[in-house]
Amino acid sequence: MSQLSRPGNGPNRDRVIALWKQEGGGAEEIELPLGSAAAVLSISMKHVKDWSADGRSRCSNMPSLTGVRFLKAEKLSTLPL
């Protein structure tokens, strides 16, 4: 799929599996390293207060990426089904 979504002369991006954007930050590609078969994303919720233009506020939850771990293929084959 990733080969179909890139320009023919662009860089090889076939190991990129996700795009994450933190609040107030830029987008970050999550790339699966060679030899890895899966990624586990750790996400926590941050409580933030939003303000409107007229001064009203509200509390809301914002997901935040706190970690990424990669699983190798040999570990996946030992998991029970």
C-alpha positions, 0 to 999 in steps of 0.5 A: 500500500505504501508503494502505491501512495508515494511518487514514483521518484520519491524515497522508499517509505515502505517501513513507515506505518503511522503518522502521529501529531502531538498537540502544539508539535509537528507530525512525526512518522513512526517507522518500523525498523528492519527485523521488526514485525509490529509496533506497540504505541503507548498513549496517555491522556492529558487533561487540558483546558481550552479557551474560546475567543470570548473567554469561556473555558472547558476541560477536555482530554488530549491523547499524547504519545508517550512511547513506541516499542517494536516487536520482532517476528520471533517473539510474535511466533511464540504467542498463543493463539 
